[in-house]
């Protein structure tokens, strides 16, 4: 913007400012009325529709699946994409804050007086990309499979029942199957079928070592399905 354009802009701004109304009380009153309407709508919806009540908390369960509130689904998805544990602080603190600061500083590095979006390419592009990225990540986070499901490895159809037993029995709390589960205290089971024969896997489930509980309480069909699934994990 050259000197003449800046002078014309300031002159036009001063004229519009004289024709306008002061922020207080006009804008404050409008914002207050709108805020009151929003609160009343929330109160009415709470009274009419009610609030969803989940099951009572069970501190002894090992299969509880924590899920964030919907407005954190985008961050939840970022954590799913950035998998290494050492990068969790980067994904949860550093990266979101860097992007937030860049967005807050947008008026300082795009100082064009134009208000039409097509004449503000930097601001418009940043705003559109932010909305698209957060909307896309929120959708992925909302539709993401349960952390208690084994969905990161290809499971043949005949072994799907066993994979479901493994997920429902708490195996993912101590073991990893591909990208699902936890790194310990148990070993990774992605290729356990290539390391142990079926009979050895069955014996381990009946008489495990360490802190692993026995799986003798499983019905026979589920136990066999679980053993067949583990024995099928041969890796690539």
C-alpha positions in Angstrom: 0.0 0.0 0.0 1.5 3.3 -1.0 1.0 6.7 0.8 -1.9 7.8 -1.3 -3.9 4.6 -0.8 -3.2 4.7 3.0 -4.3 8.3 3.2 -7.5 7.5 1.3 -8.2 4.5 3.5 -7.7 6.5 6.7 -10.0 9.3 5.4 -12.7 6.8 4.5 -12.3 5.0 7.8 -12.7 8.3 9.7 -15.9 9.1 7.8 -17.4 5.7 8.5 -16.4 6.0 12.1 -18.3 9.2 12.5 -21.4 7.6 11.0 -21.2 4.6 13.2 -22.3 3.9 16.7 -20.1 3.5 19.8 -19.2 0.0 20.9 -20.7 0.6 24.3 -23.6 0.2 24.8 -24.8 -0.8 21.3 -22.5 -3.7 20.5 -22.3 -4.9 24.1 -26.1 -5.0 24.3 -26.3 -7.0 21.1 -23.7 -9.5 22.2 -25.4 -9.8 25.6 -28.8 -10.6 24.0 -27.2 -13.2 21.7 -25.3 -14.8 24.6 -28.6 -14.9 26.6 -30.4 -16.6 23.7 -27.7 -19.2 23.4 -27.8 -20.0 27.1 -31.6 -20.3 27.0 -31.5 -22.6 24.1 -29.0 -24.8 25.9 -31.1 -24.9 29.1 -34.3 -25.7 27.1 -32.5 -28.5 25.2 -31.1 -29.9 28.5 -34.6 -29.9 30.0 -36.4 -31.4 27.0 -33.8 -33.8 25.6 -31.9 -34.5 28.7 -28.2 -35.4 29.0 -26.8 -38.8 27.9 -25.8 -40.9 30.9 -23.1 -43.4 30.5 -22.5 -46.5 32.6 -21.1 -46.2 36.1 -17.4 -46.0 36.4 -15.7 -49.3 37.0 -12.1 -48.8 38.3 -11.4 -52.5 37.9 -12.0 -52.8 34.2 -9.2 -53.2 31.7 -11.3 -52.7 28.6 -12.6 -49.2 29.2 -12.1 -47.1 26.0 -11.5 -43.4 26.9 -12.8 -41.0 24.3 -12.4 -37.2 24.3 -15.2 -34.6 23.9 -16.1 -33.9 20.3 -14.2 -30.6 20.2 -11.0 -32.5 21.0 -11.5 -35.1 18.2 -9.1 -33.3 15.9 -6.3 -33.5 18.6 -7.3 -37.1 19.3 -6.7 -37.9 15.6 -3.4 -36.1 15.6 -2.3 -38.5 18.4 -3.4 -41.5 16.3 -1.4 -40.3 13.4 1.8 -39.5 15.4 2.3 -42.8 17.0 5.7 -42.9 18.7 5.4 -42.3 22.5 8.4 -39.8 22.5 6.4 -37.6 20.1 3.3 -37.3 22.3 4.4 -33.9 23.8 5.1 -32.6 20.3 1.6 -33.7 19.1 -0.3 -32.5 22.1 1.5 -29.3 23.1 4.2 -28.0 20.7 2.5 -28.5 17.3 -1.0 -27.2 18.3 0.5 -24.2 20.0 2.7 -23.3 17.1 -0.3 -23.4 14.7 -2.4 -21.4 17.1 0.3 -18.7 17.5 0.7 -18.5 13.7 -3.1 -18.1 13.4 -3.2 -15.4 16.0 -0.3 -13.5 14.3 -2.1 -13.5 11.0 -3.2 -9.8 11.2 0.5 -8.8 11.8 2.0 -10.5 8.7 -1.0 -9.9 6.5 -1.6 -6.1 7.0 -3.7 -5.5 3.8 -6.6 -3.1 4.5 -8.8 -5.1 2.1 -11.8 -6.8 3.6 -13.0 -8.8 0.6 -11.7 -12.4 0.9 -10.6 -12.7 -2.7 -8.2 -9.8 -2.1 -6.8 -11.2 1.1 -5.1 -14.4 -0.3 -2.9 -15.0 2.7 -5.7 -14.6 5.4 -8.3 -16.4 3.3 -6.0 -19.3 2.5 -4.9 -19.7 6.2 -8.6 -19.5 7.4 -9.9 -22.0 4.8 -7.0 -24.5 5.4 -7.5 -24.3 9.2 -11.3 -25.0 8.9 -10.7 -27.8 6.4 -7.9 -29.4 8.5 -9.8 -29.2 11.8 -13.1 -30.4 10.2 -11.3 -33.3 8.5 -9.4 -34.4 11.6 -12.6 -34.0 13.7 -14.4 -36.3 11.3 -11.6 -38.9 11.4 -11.4 -38.7 15.2 -15.2 -39.1 15.5 -15.3 -42.1 13.2 -12.1 -43.7 14.4 -12.3 -47.3 15.5 -12.1 -48.3 19.1 -8.7 -48.7 20.6 -9.9 -52.1 21.8 -10.3 -53.3 18.2 -7.5 -54.9 16.1 -7.8 -53.0 12.8 -4.3 -52.2 11.8 -3.4 -55.7 10.5 -5.1 -57.8 7.9 -7.1 -60.5 9.6 -8.5 -63.3 7.3 -12.2 -63.8 7.7 -11.8 -67.2 9.4 -9.8 -65.6 12.2 -12.0 -62.5 12.8 -13.8 -64.2 15.7 -10.4 -64.8 17.4 -9.3 -61.2 16.8 -12.5 -60.1 18.5 -11.8 -62.3 21.5 -8.3 -60.9 21.8 -9.6 -57.4 21.7 -12.4 -58.0 24.2 -10.2 -60.0 26.6 -7.9 -57.1 27.4 -4.9 -58.4 25.4 -4.4 -54.9 24.0 -3.7 -53.5 27.4 -0.3 -55.3 27.5 0.5 -56.3 23.9 0.6 -54.8 20.5 -1.0 -56.1 17.3 0.4 -53.9 14.5 -0.4 -50.4 15.5 -3.1 -51.4 18.0 -2.5 -51.9 21.7 0.3 -50.9 24.1 4.1 -51.4 24.2 4.3 -53.7 27.2 4.6 -55.0 29.7 3.9 -58.0 27.4 5.8 -58.7 24.1 4.5 -57.6 20.7 2.2 -60.3 19.2 2.1 -59.1 15.6 4.3 -62.1 14.4 3.8 -64.5 17.4 2.6 -67.3 15.1 6.0 -67.3 13.4 7.8 -67.6 16.7 5.6 -70.2 18.5 3.6 -73.2 17.3 -0.1 -73.3 18.0 0.3 -75.8 20.9 2.9 -73.6 22.6 0.5 -70.6 22.3 -2.3 -72.6 23.8 -0.1 -73.7 26.7 1.0 -70.2 27.4 -2.7 -69.0 27.6 -3.5 -71.8 30.1 -0.3 -71.5 32.2 1.2 -68.0 31.5 4.3 -66.5 33.2 4.7 -63.2 34.9 1.6 -61.0 35.5 -0.4 -62.3 32.6 -3.7 -63.9 33.8 -4.7 -67.4 32.6 -7.4 -67.7 30.0 -8.9 -70.9 31.4 -12.3 -69.1 32.0 -12.9 -68.6 28.3 -15.5 -70.9 26.7 -13.8 -73.6 24.7 -14.9 -72.1 21.3 -13.6 -68.7 22.2 -10.4 -70.1 23.5 -9.8 -72.1 20.3 -10.7 -69.0 18.2 -8.1 -66.9 20.1 -5.4 -69.6 19.7 -6.1 -69.9 16.0 -5.9 -66.2 15.6 -2.6 -65.8 17.4 -1.2 -68.8 15.5 -2.2 -67.1 12.2 0.0 -64.0 13.0 2.9 -64.8 10.8 3.9 -61.3 9.8 4.6 -60.3 6.2 
